[in-house]
Amino acid sequence: MYTAQVIFHIHDAQKKDEQIELISYLYSTWQRRGHVLGSNYPLAMRNSNIEIYVSTPEQDSLSQKYNDELLSNIFEQFQGIYLGQPVVTILSGEPLSQNVCQCNDFSEFILYTNYLDLALPLKCKKCFNSIPYYKLSNFTEDEYISFKFWQDNYEACDSLHINSSVGERFAHHQLVSIDSQLTKDGLDVCKKIEEVTGIKTYYYLYKYTARSRKKELGRKCPQCHGEWLLDEPLHDQFDFECKKCGLLSNIGWEKR
């Protein structure tokens, strides 16, 4: 992950409100595609420039070579409101951040996040590093929005569960149940990614409570009720894998 400064030169300050609004739209569009990480960004105005500071998964994440049709259309609007094209400067790498997948090809994906994870939720199953959506085939805007809704809802539920106060029981159900709306939405995201890329995408089903380790080891896939215990944990995180249903899970953290 990298910290970048993005400067937009103002050619006519009379359209300042429109300029800031378009930059905000650009940021949210970048965010849905994985070009930038996080929901908020500092903004400053100085020396006839608008400056924002963002986190990016790669040094070239904001390169126009990754633009799809919507991003290209946004940049075409800049001249009409007297706003210069963005000048991107990478300030530094973020040493404690997760790496982006460097595998030569993608064999399988995992959809995984939590409330502390600033990285993108699509992971390479081989290396467990993140894969920006812009590296894949173009999705529709509605698909990008549904991916982001699922991620925001998952992280919100995870935060409620970890805080162990308001909404804990509801959030726990959403995270662990195969029939919860959160899980259904996540499985829909996996299905859409598979349809567009042709790459199998696994959904992580969280498990916290456990009566005993023995009972946990005997758990069956909650969807097809087949055997799914792995011989060895995958990435020291996943103890169960059902290839048929595209599900991963763990021994309940209370007994793991």
C-alpha positions as YAML, in Angstrom:
chain: A
units: angstrom
residues:
- id: 1
  name: MET
  ca: [0.00, 0.00, 0.00]
- id: 2
  name: TYR
  ca: [1.20, 3.52, -0.80]
- id: 3
  name: THR
  ca: [0.39, 7.06, 0.26]
- id: 4
  name: ALA
  ca: [-0.07, 9.38, -2.70]
- id: 5
  name: GLN
  ca: [-0.60, 13.10, -3.19]
- id: 6
  name: VAL
  ca: [-2.98, 14.00, -6.01]
- id: 7
  name: ILE
  ca: [-2.97, 17.63, -7.22]
- id: 8
  name: PHE
  ca: [-5.67, 19.20, -9.40]
- id: 9
  name: HIS
  ca: [-4.84, 22.68, -10.75]
- id: 10
  name: ILE
  ca: [-7.71, 25.20, -10.66]
- id: 11
  name: HIS
  ca: [-7.90, 27.29, -13.83]
- id: 12
  name: ASP
  ca: [-11.01, 29.19, -12.67]
- id: 13
  name: ALA
  ca: [-11.91, 29.35, -8.97]
- id: 14
  name: GLN
  ca: [-15.48, 30.50, -9.71]
- id: 15
  name: LYS
  ca: [-16.43, 26.86, -10.26]
- id: 16
  name: LYS
  ca: [-14.86, 25.67, -7.00]
- id: 17
  name: ASP
  ca: [-17.98, 23.87, -5.73]
- id: 18
  name: GLU
  ca: [-18.38, 21.95, -8.99]
- id: 19
  name: GLN
  ca: [-14.68, 21.10, -8.99]
- id: 20
  name: ILE
  ca: [-14.75, 19.70, -5.46]
- id: 21
  name: GLU
  ca: [-17.94, 17.76, -6.24]
- id: 22
  name: LEU
  ca: [-16.35, 16.18, -9.34]
- id: 23
  name: ILE
  ca: [-13.21, 15.26, -7.39]
- id: 24
  name: SER
  ca: [-15.41, 13.59, -4.77]
- id: 25
  name: TYR
  ca: [-17.20, 11.64, -7.51]
- id: 26
  name: LEU
  ca: [-13.84, 10.66, -8.99]
- id: 27
  name: TYR
  ca: [-12.63, 9.41, -5.60]
- id: 28
  name: SER
  ca: [-15.72, 7.29, -4.97]
- id: 29
  name: THR
  ca: [-15.41, 5.83, -8.48]
- id: 30
  name: TRP
  ca: [-11.74, 5.04, -7.90]
- id: 31
  name: GLN
  ca: [-12.63, 3.49, -4.55]
- id: 32
  name: ARG
  ca: [-15.27, 1.11, -5.92]
- id: 33
  name: ARG
  ca: [-12.73, -0.22, -8.45]
- id: 34
  name: GLY
  ca: [-9.92, -0.61, -5.92]
- id: 35
  name: HIS
  ca: [-7.68, 2.23, -7.15]
- id: 36
  name: VAL
  ca: [-7.81, 3.88, -3.71]
- id: 37
  name: LEU
  ca: [-8.44, 2.45, -0.23]
- id: 38
  name: GLY
  ca: [-10.53, 3.89, 2.58]
- id: 39
  name: SER
  ca: [-13.68, 5.98, 2.62]
- id: 40
  name: ASN
  ca: [-12.15, 9.32, 3.60]
- id: 41
  name: TYR
  ca: [-9.38, 11.51, 2.28]
- id: 42
  name: PRO
  ca: [-7.81, 14.81, 3.46]
- id: 43
  name: LEU
  ca: [-8.37, 17.72, 1.05]
- id: 44
  name: ALA
  ca: [-6.50, 21.01, 0.97]
- id: 45
  name: MET
  ca: [-6.68, 24.10, -1.25]
- id: 46
  name: ARG
  ca: [-3.48, 26.09, -1.80]
- id: 47
  name: ASN
  ca: [-1.64, 27.92, -4.57]
- id: 48
  name: SER
  ca: [-4.55, 27.56, -7.03]
- id: 49
  name: ASN
  ca: [-4.57, 23.79, -6.48]
- id: 50
  name: ILE
  ca: [-6.85, 21.26, -4.87]
- id: 51
  name: GLU
  ca: [-4.78, 18.55, -3.16]
- id: 52
  name: ILE
  ca: [-5.97, 15.24, -1.81]
- id: 53
  name: TYR
  ca: [-4.02, 12.51, -0.06]
- id: 54
  name: VAL
  ca: [-4.98, 8.90, -0.69]
- id: 55
  name: SER
  ca: [-3.89, 5.33, -0.06]
- id: 56
  name: THR
  ca: [-3.37, 3.14, -3.12]
- id: 57
  name: PRO
  ca: [-2.68, -0.61, -3.34]
- id: 58
  name: GLU
  ca: [0.09, -0.15, -5.94]
- id: 59
  name: GLN
  ca: [2.39, 2.63, -7.11]
- id: 60
  name: ASP
  ca: [0.59, 2.85, -10.46]
- id: 61
  name: SER
  ca: [-2.98, 2.32, -9.21]
- id: 62
  name: LEU
  ca: [-4.03, 5.77, -10.46]
- id: 63
  name: SER
  ca: [-2.50, 5.34, -13.90]
- id: 64
  name: GLN
  ca: [-4.98, 6.10, -16.67]
- id: 65
  name: LYS
  ca: [-4.11, 2.77, -18.29]
- id: 66
  name: TYR
  ca: [-6.56, 1.23, -15.80]
- id: 67
  name: ASN
  ca: [-9.42, 3.62, -16.62]
- id: 68
  name: ASP
  ca: [-12.71, 2.14, -17.72]
- id: 69
  name: GLU
  ca: [-15.38, 4.02, -19.65]
- id: 70
  name: LEU
  ca: [-16.87, 5.77, -16.60]
- id: 71
  name: LEU
  ca: [-13.49, 6.99, -15.34]
- id: 72
  name: SER
  ca: [-12.60, 8.25, -18.82]
- id: 73
  name: ASN
  ca: [-15.90, 10.14, -18.95]
- id: 74
  name: ILE
  ca: [-15.18, 11.76, -15.58]
- id: 75
  name: PHE
  ca: [-11.78, 13.00, -16.73]
- id: 76
  name: GLU
  ca: [-13.35, 14.42, -19.88]
- id: 77
  name: GLN
  ca: [-15.52, 16.66, -17.67]
- id: 78
  name: PHE
  ca: [-12.48, 18.35, -16.07]
- id: 79
  name: GLN
  ca: [-11.89, 20.83, -18.89]
- id: 80
  name: GLY
  ca: [-15.50, 22.00, -18.83]
- id: 81
  name: ILE
  ca: [-15.16, 23.19, -15.22]
- id: 82
  name: TYR
  ca: [-11.60, 24.55, -15.65]
- id: 83
  name: LEU
  ca: [-9.93, 21.81, -13.62]
- id: 84
  name: GLY
  ca: [-6.54, 20.38, -14.55]
- id: 85
  name: GLN
  ca: [-5.87, 16.68, -14.92]
- id: 86
  name: PRO
  ca: [-4.55, 15.04, -11.72]
- id: 87
  name: VAL
  ca: [-0.82, 15.00, -11.03]
- id: 88
  name: VAL
  ca: [0.01, 12.00, -8.85]
- id: 89
  name: THR
  ca: [3.07, 11.81, -6.60]
- id: 90
  name: ILE
  ca: [3.80, 8.69, -4.55]
- id: 91
  name: LEU
  ca: [4.99, 9.93, -1.16]
- id: 92
  name: SER
  ca: [5.90, 6.62, 0.50]
- id: 93
  name: GLY
  ca: [5.01, 3.00, 0.99]
- id: 94
  name: GLU
  ca: [3.03, 1.99, 4.08]
- id: 95
  name: PRO
  ca: [5.24, -0.60, 5.84]
- id: 96
  name: LEU
  ca: [2.54, -2.38, 7.88]
- id: 97
  name: SER
  ca: [0.09, -2.80, 5.00]
- id: 98
  name: GLN
  ca: [-0.77, -5.97, 3.13]
- id: 99
  name: ASN
  ca: [0.89, -6.62, -0.21]
- id: 100
  name: VAL
  ca: [-0.89, -6.88, -3.54]
- id: 101
  name: CYS
  ca: [-0.83, -10.29, -5.24]
- id: 102
  name: GLN
  ca: [2.18, -10.74, -7.52]
- id: 103
  name: CYS
  ca: [1.25, -14.20, -8.84]
- id: 104
  name: ASN
  ca: [1.70, -14.68, -12.59]
- id: 105
  name: ASP
  ca: [-1.88, -15.91, -12.94]
- id: 106
  name: PHE
  ca: [-4.96, -16.31, -10.80]
- id: 107
  name: SER
  ca: [-6.27, -19.83, -10.19]
- id: 108
  name: GLU
  ca: [-8.81, -19.19, -7.41]
- id: 109
  name: PHE
  ca: [-10.02, -16.23, -5.31]
- id: 110
  name: ILE
  ca: [-11.23, -15.74, -1.73]
- id: 111
  name: LEU
  ca: [-13.67, -13.02, -0.68]
- id: 112
  name: TYR
  ca: [-12.46, -12.02, 2.77]
- id: 113
  name: THR
  ca: [-12.36, -8.90, 4.93]
- id: 114
  name: ASN
  ca: [-12.75, -7.71, 8.53]
- id: 115
  name: TYR
  ca: [-13.30, -4.39, 10.26]
- id: 116
  name: LEU
  ca: [-9.56, -3.72, 10.61]
- id: 117
  name: ASP
  ca: [-8.60, -4.72, 7.07]
- id: 118
  name: LEU
  ca: [-7.78, -1.70, 4.90]
- id: 119
  name: ALA
  ca: [-6.85, -3.94, 1.98]
- id: 120
  name: LEU
  ca: [-9.21, -4.99, -0.77]
- id: 121
  name: PRO
  ca: [-11.52, -7.94, 0.05]
- id: 122
  name: LEU
  ca: [-10.68, -10.02, -3.03]
- id: 123
  name: LYS
  ca: [-7.70, -12.25, -2.20]
- id: 124
  name: CYS
  ca: [-5.60, -14.64, -4.24]
- id: 125
  name: LYS
  ca: [-6.16, -18.15, -2.84]
- id: 126
  name: LYS
  ca: [-2.54, -19.05, -3.60]
- id: 127
  name: CYS
  ca: [-0.76, -16.20, -1.77]
- id: 128
  name: PHE
  ca: [-3.67, -14.61, 0.18]
- id: 129
  name: ASN
  ca: [-2.68, -11.13, -0.93]
- id: 130
  name: SER
  ca: [-5.20, -8.66, -2.31]
- id: 131
  name: ILE
  ca: [-6.24, -8.26, -5.94]
- id: 132
  name: PRO
  ca: [-7.54, -4.86, -7.09]
- id: 133
  name: TYR
  ca: [-10.72, -5.11, -9.14]
- id: 134
  name: TYR
  ca: [-9.16, -2.93, -11.84]
- id: 135
  name: LYS
  ca: [-6.73, -5.78, -12.59]
- id: 136
  name: LEU
  ca: [-9.65, -7.97, -13.69]
- id: 137
  name: SER
  ca: [-12.20, -7.77, -16.47]
- id: 138
  name: ASN
  ca: [-14.44, -4.71, -16.26]
- id: 139
  name: PHE
  ca: [-17.52, -5.09, -14.10]
- id: 140
  name: THR
  ca: [-20.63, -2.95, -14.46]
- id: 141
  name: GLU
  ca: [-21.12, 0.05, -12.18]
- id: 142
  name: ASP
  ca: [-24.00, -1.73, -10.43]
- id: 143
  name: GLU
  ca: [-21.70, -4.69, -9.73]
- id: 144
  name: TYR
  ca: [-18.99, -2.44, -8.30]
- id: 145
  name: ILE
  ca: [-21.61, -0.82, -6.07]
- id: 146
  name: SER
  ca: [-22.92, -4.19, -4.85]
- id: 147
  name: PHE
  ca: [-19.34, -5.31, -4.08]
- id: 148
  name: LYS
  ca: [-18.77, -2.16, -2.01]
- id: 149
  name: PHE
  ca: [-22.12, -2.48, -0.19]
- id: 150
  name: TRP
  ca: [-21.25, -6.04, 0.82]
- id: 151
  name: GLN
  ca: [-17.79, -4.99, 2.06]
- id: 152
  name: ASP
  ca: [-19.17, -2.05, 4.07]
- id: 153
  name: ASN
  ca: [-21.92, -4.20, 5.60]
- id: 154
  name: TYR
  ca: [-19.50, -7.01, 6.47]
- id: 155
  name: GLU
  ca: [-17.04, -4.67, 8.16]
- id: 156
  name: ALA
  ca: [-19.88, -2.96, 10.05]
- id: 157
  name: CYS
  ca: [-21.18, -6.32, 11.34]
- id: 158
  name: ASP
  ca: [-17.67, -7.42, 12.28]
- id: 159
  name: SER
  ca: [-17.15, -4.20, 14.23]
- id: 160
  name: LEU
  ca: [-20.45, -4.63, 16.11]
- id: 161
  name: HIS
  ca: [-19.55, -8.23, 16.93]
- id: 162
  name: ILE
  ca: [-16.05, -7.39, 18.18]
- id: 163
  name: ASN
  ca: [-17.30, -4.46, 20.26]
- id: 164
  name: SER
  ca: [-19.64, -6.92, 22.03]
- id: 165
  name: SER
  ca: [-22.33, -4.39, 22.85]
- id: 166
  name: VAL
  ca: [-24.97, -2.81, 20.60]
- id: 167
  name: GLY
  ca: [-26.19, -5.22, 17.92]
- id: 168
  name: GLU
  ca: [-23.73, -7.99, 18.82]
- id: 169
  name: ARG
  ca: [-26.22, -10.87, 18.45]
- id: 170
  name: PHE
  ca: [-27.55, -9.60, 15.13]
- id: 171
  name: ALA
  ca: [-24.04, -9.01, 13.77]
- id: 172
  name: HIS
  ca: [-22.84, -12.46, 14.88]
- id: 173
  name: HIS
  ca: [-25.73, -14.12, 13.07]
- id: 174
  name: GLN
  ca: [-24.97, -12.20, 9.89]
- id: 175
  name: LEU
  ca: [-21.33, -13.29, 9.98]
- id: 176
  name: VAL
  ca: [-21.74, -16.99, 10.79]
- id: 177
  name: SER
  ca: [-25.05, -18.09, 9.24]
- id: 178
  name: ILE
  ca: [-25.21, -19.55, 5.74]
- id: 179
  name: ASP
  ca: [-28.76, -18.17, 5.52]
- id: 180
  name: SER
  ca: [-28.07, -14.59, 6.64]
- id: 181
  name: GLN
  ca: [-28.57, -11.69, 4.24]
- id: 182
  name: LEU
  ca: [-24.90, -10.76, 4.56]
- id: 183
  name: THR
  ca: [-23.81, -14.26, 3.53]
- id: 184
  name: LYS
  ca: [-26.31, -14.36, 0.66]
- id: 185
  name: ASP
  ca: [-25.02, -11.01, -0.60]
- id: 186
  name: GLY
  ca: [-21.43, -12.23, -0.29]
- id: 187
  name: LEU
  ca: [-22.19, -15.42, -2.20]
- id: 188
  name: ASP
  ca: [-23.83, -13.29, -4.91]
- id: 189
  name: VAL
  ca: [-20.61, -11.25, -5.15]
- id: 190
  name: CYS
  ca: [-18.59, -14.47, -5.49]
- id: 191
  name: LYS
  ca: [-20.94, -15.74, -8.17]
- id: 192
  name: LYS
  ca: [-20.69, -12.52, -10.16]
- id: 193
  name: ILE
  ca: [-16.89, -12.50, -9.96]
- id: 194
  name: GLU
  ca: [-16.85, -16.11, -11.18]
- id: 195
  name: GLU
  ca: [-19.20, -15.28, -14.07]
- id: 196
  name: VAL
  ca: [-17.09, -12.35, -15.26]
- id: 197
  name: THR
  ca: [-13.59, -13.78, -14.69]
- id: 198
  name: GLY
  ca: [-14.18, -17.52, -15.01]
- id: 199
  name: ILE
  ca: [-12.23, -17.98, -11.75]
- id: 200
  name: LYS
  ca: [-13.71, -19.87, -8.79]
- id: 201
  name: THR
  ca: [-14.27, -17.53, -5.84]
- id: 202
  name: TYR
  ca: [-14.63, -18.82, -2.27]
- id: 203
  name: TYR
  ca: [-16.66, -17.14, 0.45]
- id: 204
  name: TYR
  ca: [-15.32, -17.10, 4.03]
- id: 205
  name: LEU
  ca: [-17.90, -18.07, 6.64]
- id: 206
  name: TYR
  ca: [-16.72, -16.81, 10.03]
- id: 207
  name: LYS
  ca: [-16.98, -19.02, 13.16]
- id: 208
  name: TYR
  ca: [-16.35, -17.82, 16.69]
- id: 209
  name: THR
  ca: [-18.28, -19.80, 19.31]
- id: 210
  name: ALA
  ca: [-17.48, -23.49, 19.86]
- id: 211
  name: ARG
  ca: [-18.55, -26.07, 22.44]
- id: 212
  name: SER
  ca: [-15.47, -28.24, 22.00]
- id: 213
  name: ARG
  ca: [-12.63, -28.70, 19.54]
- id: 214
  name: LYS
  ca: [-13.78, -32.29, 18.91]
- id: 215
  name: LYS
  ca: [-17.23, -31.11, 17.80]
- id: 216
  name: GLU
  ca: [-15.66, -28.42, 15.66]
- id: 217
  name: LEU
  ca: [-13.49, -30.96, 13.84]
- id: 218
  name: GLY
  ca: [-16.62, -32.96, 13.07]
- id: 219
  name: ARG
  ca: [-18.50, -30.05, 11.53]
- id: 220
  name: LYS
  ca: [-19.93, -30.52, 8.04]
- id: 221
  name: CYS
  ca: [-20.37, -27.96, 5.29]
- id: 222
  name: PRO
  ca: [-23.46, -25.93, 6.29]
- id: 223
  name: GLN
  ca: [-24.74, -25.91, 2.71]
- id: 224
  name: CYS
  ca: [-24.26, -29.42, 1.30]
- id: 225
  name: HIS
  ca: [-23.50, -31.18, 4.63]
- id: 226
  name: GLY
  ca: [-20.45, -32.85, 3.11]
- id: 227
  name: GLU
  ca: [-17.00, -33.35, 4.62]
- id: 228
  name: TRP
  ca: [-14.82, -30.26, 4.40]
- id: 229
  name: LEU
  ca: [-12.09, -30.46, 7.08]
- id: 230
  name: LEU
  ca: [-8.66, -29.76, 5.57]
- id: 231
  name: ASP
  ca: [-5.59, -31.85, 6.40]
- id: 232
  name: GLU
  ca: [-3.67, -28.63, 7.11]
- id: 233
  name: PRO
  ca: [-4.98, -25.09, 7.65]
- id: 234
  name: LEU
  ca: [-4.88, -22.84, 4.61]
- id: 235
  name: HIS
  ca: [-2.88, -19.65, 5.26]
- id: 236
  name: ASP
  ca: [-3.12, -20.44, 8.99]
- id: 237
  name: GLN
  ca: [-6.66, -19.08, 8.77]
- id: 238
  name: PHE
  ca: [-9.00, -21.59, 7.14]
- id: 239
  name: ASP
  ca: [-9.58, -25.11, 8.53]
- id: 240
  name: PHE
  ca: [-12.50, -26.04, 6.29]
- id: 241
  name: GLU
  ca: [-12.99, -25.91, 2.54]
- id: 242
  name: CYS
  ca: [-15.93, -27.08, 0.45]
- id: 243
  name: LYS
  ca: [-15.03, -27.00, -3.23]
- id: 244
  name: LYS
  ca: [-18.58, -27.88, -4.22]
- id: 245
  name: CYS
  ca: [-20.17, -24.91, -2.41]
- id: 246
  name: GLY
  ca: [-17.23, -22.51, -2.62]
- id: 247
  name: LEU
  ca: [-17.03, -22.04, 1.16]
- id: 248
  name: LEU
  ca: [-14.15, -21.63, 3.60]
- id: 249
  name: SER
  ca: [-14.36, -21.50, 7.38]
- id: 250
  name: ASN
  ca: [-12.34, -21.92, 10.55]
- id: 251
  name: ILE
  ca: [-12.49, -23.93, 13.74]
- id: 252
  name: GLY
  ca: [-14.43, -21.72, 16.19]
- id: 253
  name: TRP
  ca: [-11.93, -19.21, 17.55]
- id: 254
  name: GLU
  ca: [-12.95, -20.07, 21.13]
- id: 255
  name: LYS
  ca: [-11.41, -23.55, 20.65]
- id: 256
  name: ARG
  ca: [-8.92, -23.05, 17.84]
...
